[in-house]
Amino acid sequence: MKKSICIVGLGYIGLPTAVMFANHGHQVHGVDIQEPVVKKISNKELHIEENGLQEYLNEAIDSGMLTVSTTPQKADVFILAVPSPIKEDKTANLEYIRSAAKSIAPFVEKGNLVILESTVPPKTVQDIVIPELVPTGLEIGTDILVSHSPERVIPGRVFEELVSNDRIIGGVNKESARATSELYRSFVKGELHETDDTTAELVKVMENTYRDVNIAFANELAKIAETIDVDIWEAIRLANFHPRVNIHQPGPGVGGHCIAVDPWFLVELNPELAKLIHLSRKTNDGMPEYTAQMTADLLSALNVEQPKVAVLGLAFKGNIDDMRESPSLDVIEEMTQKGLIVSAYDPHIKTNNISVQTQDFEEAVKDASAVVVLTSHDAFKELDPAAVGELMKDKLLIDAKNCIDRSKWEDAGFRTHVLGNSKN
């Protein structure tokens, strides 16, 4: 049965979810508190980058199945897809969740379904969402069905994974879970696994914490490899041929709205028990300083005075425009503190977000002594090393993502170094 759906939050998850439901026959009203975002979407303009999103948005708007504004309206289903960041003290900021739940309360009626999609600490549905729905006077679980169904997608492949990935459906009771499964079945081809809301919250946080801990292990291995004449990327590749081993890849840090954030939810929940999780977070948060120091040491070995560094990549992941929790920003800050002159460039980020960012690639590399690759954009893999070298003062390539064909750069006269490879 087709539903009317009100989705609060039109960011990296909310907007793709809205257009998917709209293009599968549901009447969708999208809500975002940022008027410029609403105006852009109304004009079929994107404020985020995602493969296929423009085509999906055009279809949804042109068909009349998607409308947008800054305020909610009555609907059969309400979906909350707002941010759940961490504060400076690494505790969860749940005010966006609270505000979103409060904003829909005046519009909720008997028979409605409320779904929280945002990744959140366990007990958020019980402690934050439900209390904001209590003033409706409707009984939770009977008059109003409530559930948590966290997204499980990665930027760049959102639409593929919205359809194909299994989904966790956590209801406050079986009726809530069943109604939520029925709704998502309109486009999800993966399995729908029903459970309770708190278990679903924990599952999503567990998934991202597993990856964070695994990356921390890889980063520790990378540091060790630097001291014993080993290429850690080759060692990890060989180790992963073992049928029960899956070591992730090292790098300059961990970014994004999930992996760099969600483990802190568990640390906050029980710091005495989450010691491995906490150490992993600290390890990964320490990689920007490690990368900056590695760069400074390599330049010092070249006896370069007042070196300029061209940082390539500000997004936290290749081929996207998402800078949320990007380790590149921390690397740049650490480099600056170490006396390096930094110029940063990212072809996917069209507006300058930090003082050292430029939209001109040649300006970024001109008179630089080192190019430091922090994001695995395809555009960087396609650079002409000879042309880049002609603009630079010294020829040093530092690849923190192991994504560049070093032989091409070495043929052009560059010294090269890959994080975690002492055989450079």
Buried (B, 14 or more C-beta within 10 A) or exposed (E): EEBBBBBBBBBBBBBBBBBBBBBEEBBBBBBBBEEEBBEBBBEEEEBBBBBEBBEBBEBBBEEEBBBBBEEBEBBBBBBBBBBBBBEEEBEBBBBBBBBBBBBBBEBBEEEBBBBBBBBBBBEBBBBBBBEBBEEBEBEBBEBBBBBBBBBBBBBBBBBEBBEEBEBBBBBBBEBBBBBBBBBBEBBBEBEBBBBBBBEBBBBBBBBBBBBBBBBBBBBBBBBBBBEEEBBBBBBBEEEEEEEEEEBBBBBBBBBBBBBBBBBBBBBBBEEEEBEEBBBBBEBBBBBBBBBBEBBBEBBEEEEBEEBBBBBBBBBBBBBBBBBBBBBBBBBBBBBBEBEBBBBBBBBBBEEEEBEBBBEEBEEBBBBBBBBBBBBBBEBBEEBEBEEBBEBBBBBBBBBBBBBBBBEBBBEBEBBBBBBBBBEB
